[in-house]
Amino acid sequence: MDKCKELQNKIKIIIKELGLTQIEMAKRVYCERFEDDDPEEIRKFTETFRQNLKRKAKPELLESYLANIANLRAFKNSEMAISSPLDLGFIPVDIKRALEGISKKLIDDIESEANKL
């Protein structure tokens, strides 16, 4: 299964587990992303959100939807967030940078020890 389909399925599973419709989730994601509550903009976003769950969409966009969903109170209060963490398929940039730094230091230490032998 390609990454797009996998992310779409994860989002659909979360929506179902929370007992929401795609439209309800889209509205919540919209509110998480944007400050305004213009009904026309919400309607446009809702339609785009629903279409992105059906057709080929950029994985980055779907990952951003997942990140928004993970911030929702309904998700945080659900069993998914507590008992079975959701693999969002990406590592936040700050953690990734920290891991890269640790890896580089370990490699440098190993090389340093090898040079001493």
N, C-alpha and C positions, 0 to 999 in steps of 0.2 A: 504494500500500500504506500502510495507516495505521501509526502509530508502534508500536502494540502488536504487530502482526504482524511488523514489521521487527525489533523487539527480540527477539521470540520466535525468529525465524529466525536471528539472530546467535548467540543462546545455543545453539540446536540445532546450528549449524555448528561452534561451538567444541567442544561435547561430542563430536561425531563426529570432528573433527580430533584430539582428544586420545585417542580410542579408548576413551571411557568410555560408560557407560549413563547415562540420566537419573537413575536411582536413585543411582549412584555419585557423580555430580556434585552431586546434592542433598545427600548426606551430607557431601561436602567443603565445600559452601557453608554448611551448618549449622555445621560445626566452625569455619569462618571467622567466623561471626556470633556464636556462643554459646560460653560457657565449659563448660557442662555436657555430659555425654554420656549423658543419659537415653535409653535405647532407645525408649521410648514417644514422647518428644518428637521424636526423630530420625525415627521412623516417620511421625508427623503432619506434620512439616515436609516430608519426602520426598514424601508424597502431595500436599500443597499446592503444592510446587514443580512437580511433574509436571502438576497441573491448571492451574497458571498458564501453562504452556507450550502448553496446548491451548485454553483459553478466553480470553475478553476479560479482561485484567488491567490494572491501573494501570501506565502506563509508568514511573512513579517506582519501583515495586516491581521491575520487570524491570531497570531501570537499576541498582538496588542489587544485584541478582543479578550483573549484569555486573561491577560494581565488585568484588564479592567474588571472582568468578572471576579477574579480573585480578590479584588478590593471591595466588592459589594458585601454589605452586611449579611444579606441572605446566604451568601456563599460561606462567609466566615463563621456563621452560626450553624451551618449544616454539618452533617456527619462527614462529608467529603473532606472538609478542611481539617477535621480533627482526627478521624480514625483512618482515613485512607488518603494521604496527600496526593495531589494531582501532579503528575510530571508534565510541566508545561512545555517541555522540549527545548528549553533554552536556559542559560545561566545569566543572571543579571550581570551587567558590565563590571560593576565594582567587585563582585566576587570573582569574576573571571580574571580581572587584573591582579587581584591578590593571589589567586592560584598560579598565575603565570610567574609572578614574582617569587613565590615559594619554590616553584619548579626550577627556575633559573638559579636560585641560590643552592638548591640541592645538587644540580648539575655542576655548578662551580665548585662546590665542596668535594664532590666525587672526583672531579678532574684534579683538584688540588691534592687530594690524598693519593691519587694515582701517580702524580708527578713526584711525590716524596719517595715512592717505592723505587 
